[in-house]
Amino acid sequence: MTSGTHLALTLTLTGGTAADARAVVHSLEPAFGSPDTMPSDSDATVYTATFDNNPPADGGGKPSDSAELSTSVTVTLQGSPEAVRKADESISAAFNVHEEGAASGDQEQERELRLEP
């Protein structure tokens, strides 16, 4: 990936709390920058966050080692192949991940992951 590459990604999280969703989002920030939207404190059953910006110019740092989940959660990543690959790498570095499924198209990929505490 070169500096200035545009990475658009949508993350959907089910099975956890807003704090769990924010922990997952924060694990992506070193690679994607700040999200356009952040999961709220509501009593939602599905949390979403979108990254539609340029990644940090330095290529991003490593995710925090202190990311913890309160329960098992399911995360769906959707975006360009490069964005989904980068998100998968970032999340896998921060959490215990099991791949649940994937779908690929010409311009977009979707990957479903189960994250364990």
KEZA-237212 format. One record per residue: residue in one letter; x, y, z of N, C-alpha, C in turn. Coordinates in steps of 0.05 Angstrom, whole numbers, padded with zeros to 5 digits. Layout:
   res      n_u      n_v      n_w     ca_u     ca_v     ca_w      c_u      c_v      c_w
     A        X        Y        Z        X        Y        Z        X        Y        Z
...
! end
This chain:
   res      n_u      n_v      n_w     ca_u     ca_v     ca_w      c_u      c_v      c_w
     M    00017   -00023    00000    00000    00000    00000    00018    00025    00000
     T    00011    00043   -00016    00027    00068   -00018    00013    00090   -00002
     S    00029    00109    00006    00018    00132    00021   -00002    00146    00003
     G   -00025    00154    00016   -00045    00168    00001   -00066    00150   -00011
     T   -00064    00123   -00007   -00083    00105   -00017   -00110    00109   -00002
     H   -00132    00110   -00017   -00158    00113   -00005   -00169    00086    00002
     L   -00176    00082    00028   -00188    00057    00037   -00215    00062    00049
     A   -00236    00052    00037   -00263    00055    00047   -00271    00028    00059
     L   -00282    00028    00083   -00289    00004    00097   -00314    00008    00114
     T   -00332   -00011    00114   -00355   -00011    00132   -00352   -00035    00150
     L   -00355   -00030    00176   -00353   -00051    00197   -00380   -00053    00210
     T   -00391   -00078    00213   -00416   -00083    00227   -00409   -00103    00249
     L   -00418   -00097    00274   -00412   -00115    00296   -00438   -00123    00310
     T   -00442   -00148    00316   -00465   -00158    00331   -00455   -00176    00353
     G   -00472   -00178    00374   -00466   -00196    00396   -00450   -00184    00419
     G   -00445   -00159    00419   -00430   -00146    00440   -00442   -00120    00448
     T   -00427   -00105    00464   -00436   -00079    00473   -00424   -00056    00456
     A   -00432   -00032    00462   -00420   -00009    00448   -00390   -00007    00455
     A   -00383   -00014    00479   -00354   -00014    00487   -00339   -00035    00471
     D   -00350   -00058    00466   -00337   -00078    00449   -00334   -00068    00421
     A   -00355   -00055    00410   -00353   -00044    00383   -00332   -00023    00381
     R   -00330   -00005    00401   -00309    00015    00401   -00281    00003    00403
     A   -00278   -00018    00418   -00252   -00031    00420   -00243   -00042    00392
     V   -00262   -00053    00377   -00255   -00063    00351   -00249   -00040    00332
     V   -00265   -00018    00333   -00259    00005    00317   -00232    00017    00323
     H   -00226    00019    00349   -00200    00030    00356   -00176    00013    00346
     S   -00181   -00013    00343   -00159   -00030    00333   -00154   -00024    00303
     L   -00173   -00012    00290   -00170   -00005    00261   -00158    00023    00256
     E   -00159    00040    00276   -00150    00068    00272   -00121    00071    00264
     P   -00102    00055    00273   -00075    00058    00264   -00072    00054    00233
     A   -00089    00037    00222   -00087    00031    00193   -00106    00049    00177
     F   -00128    00057    00188   -00149    00071    00173   -00153    00100    00181
     G   -00141    00109    00203   -00147    00136    00213   -00173    00135    00229
     S   -00184    00158    00235   -00209    00160    00251   -00233    00152    00234
     P   -00252    00139    00246   -00276    00131    00231   -00294    00155    00226
     D   -00310    00152    00205   -00330    00173    00199   -00352    00172    00219
     T   -00358    00148    00228   -00379    00144    00249   -00367    00126    00270
     M   -00377    00129    00295   -00367    00113    00317   -00392    00101    00331
     P   -00390    00075    00338   -00413    00063    00353   -00420    00079    00377
     S   -00446    00082    00381   -00456    00099    00404   -00460    00082    00429
     D   -00469    00095    00450   -00475    00082    00475   -00503    00071    00477
     S   -00517    00072    00455   -00545    00063    00455   -00548    00033    00461
     D   -00572    00025    00465   -00577   -00004    00470   -00582   -00019    00444
     A   -00566   -00012    00424   -00569   -00025    00397   -00560   -00054    00398
     T   -00570   -00070    00379   -00561   -00097    00377   -00541   -00100    00354
     V   -00539   -00080    00337   -00519   -00080    00315   -00505   -00052    00316
     Y   -00479   -00053    00315   -00463   -00028    00315   -00448   -00027    00289
     T   -00446   -00003    00278   -00432    00001    00253   -00412    00024    00256
     A   -00392    00023    00240   -00372    00044    00237   -00363    00044    00208
     T   -00357    00068    00198   -00347    00070    00171   -00321    00086    00171
     F   -00304    00077    00154   -00279    00090    00148   -00279    00097    00119
     D   -00280    00123    00113   -00281    00131    00085   -00261    00155    00082
     N   -00237    00149    00088   -00216    00170    00088   -00189    00159    00080
     N   -00170    00175    00079   -00143    00166    00073   -00130    00156    00098
     P   -00115    00134    00097   -00101    00124    00121   -00079    00143    00129
     P   -00069    00140    00153   -00047    00157    00162   -00024    00156    00143
     A   -00011    00178    00138    00011    00180    00119    00035    00162    00126
     D    00038    00156    00151    00061    00139    00160    00054    00109    00157
     G    00031    00103    00145    00023    00075    00141    00010    00063    00166
     G    00008    00079    00187   -00006    00070    00211    00012    00055    00230
     G    00005    00054    00254    00021    00040    00274    00008    00013    00280
     K    00016    00002    00302    00005   -00024    00311   -00019   -00019    00328
     P   -00039   -00037    00327   -00062   -00034    00345   -00053   -00037    00374
     S   -00069   -00026    00392   -00064   -00028    00420   -00066   -00057    00429
     D   -00048   -00065    00447   -00048   -00093    00457   -00069   -00095    00479
     S   -00081   -00073    00488   -00100   -00074    00511   -00129   -00078    00502
     A   -00134   -00083    00477   -00162   -00087    00468   -00174   -00112    00480
     E   -00196   -00108    00494   -00209   -00131    00506   -00239   -00130    00500
     L   -00251   -00153    00497   -00279   -00156    00492   -00293   -00168    00516
     S   -00318   -00161    00521   -00333   -00172    00543   -00346   -00198    00536
     T   -00349   -00204    00510   -00362   -00228    00501   -00354   -00234    00472
     S   -00361   -00256    00462   -00356   -00263    00434   -00373   -00245    00416
     V   -00361   -00234    00395   -00376   -00216    00376   -00371   -00225    00348
     T   -00390   -00218    00331   -00387   -00224    00302   -00383   -00197    00288
     V   -00362   -00196    00271   -00356   -00172    00257   -00357   -00178    00227
     T   -00371   -00161    00212   -00371   -00163    00183   -00356   -00139    00172
     L   -00336   -00144    00155   -00320   -00124    00142   -00328   -00123    00113
     Q   -00333   -00099    00102   -00341   -00096    00075   -00327   -00072    00063
     G   -00314   -00077    00039   -00300   -00056    00026   -00283   -00066    00003
     S   -00264   -00050   -00006   -00246   -00059   -00027   -00229   -00082   -00017
     P   -00219   -00099   -00035   -00202   -00121   -00026   -00179   -00112   -00008
     E   -00166   -00090   -00015   -00144   -00079    00001   -00153   -00071    00029
     A   -00176   -00057    00030   -00187   -00048    00056   -00194   -00072    00074
     V   -00207   -00091    00063   -00216   -00115    00078   -00191   -00130    00088
     R   -00171   -00134    00071   -00146   -00148    00078   -00133   -00133    00101
     K   -00130   -00106    00099   -00117   -00090    00119   -00132   -00091    00145
     A   -00159   -00090    00144   -00175   -00091    00168   -00173   -00119    00182
     D   -00173   -00140    00166   -00170   -00167    00176   -00143   -00170    00191
     E   -00122   -00159    00179   -00095   -00160    00192   -00095   -00145    00218
     S   -00107   -00121    00218   -00107   -00105    00243   -00123   -00118    00265
     I   -00147   -00129    00258   -00164   -00141    00278   -00151   -00167    00288
     S   -00139   -00182    00270   -00126   -00207    00278   -00102   -00203    00296
     A   -00089   -00179    00294   -00066   -00173    00311   -00076   -00165    00339
     A   -00101   -00157    00342   -00111   -00147    00367   -00129   -00167    00382
     F   -00141   -00185    00367   -00161   -00203    00379   -00157   -00232    00371
     N   -00170   -00251    00385   -00171   -00279    00377   -00193   -00282    00356
     V   -00186   -00287    00331   -00204   -00286    00309   -00209   -00313    00296
     H   -00234   -00319    00289   -00241   -00343    00274   -00257   -00333    00249
     E   -00247   -00340    00225   -00262   -00332    00201   -00287   -00349    00198
     E   -00309   -00335    00194   -00335   -00349    00191   -00344   -00351    00162
     G   -00334   -00333    00145   -00342   -00334    00117   -00332   -00310    00102
     A   -00333   -00312    00075   -00324   -00290    00058   -00338   -00291    00032
     A   -00341   -00268    00019   -00353   -00266   -00007   -00337   -00244   -00022
     S   -00332   -00250   -00047   -00316   -00231   -00064   -00331   -00223   -00089
     G   -00328   -00198   -00096   -00339   -00188   -00121   -00316   -00175   -00137
     D   -00322   -00163   -00159   -00302   -00149   -00175   -00289   -00127   -00160
     Q   -00304   -00110   -00147   -00294   -00086   -00134   -00296   -00087   -00104
     E   -00309   -00106   -00092   -00314   -00106   -00064   -00312   -00134   -00052
     Q   -00304   -00135   -00027   -00303   -00160   -00012   -00319   -00157    00014
     E   -00328   -00180    00024   -00341   -00181    00050   -00329   -00204    00065
     R   -00323   -00200    00090   -00312   -00221    00107   -00325   -00220    00134
     E   -00333   -00244    00144   -00346   -00246    00170   -00327   -00260    00189
     L   -00322   -00247    00212   -00304   -00257    00232   -00318   -00260    00259
     R   -00310   -00280    00274   -00319   -00283    00302   -00295   -00277    00319
     L   -00299   -00257    00337   -00277   -00249    00356   -00284   -00259    00383
     E   -00265   -00271    00396   -00268   -00283    00423   -00253   -00266    00443
     P   -00265   -00263    00467   -00251   -00247    00489   -00225   -00261    00497
! end
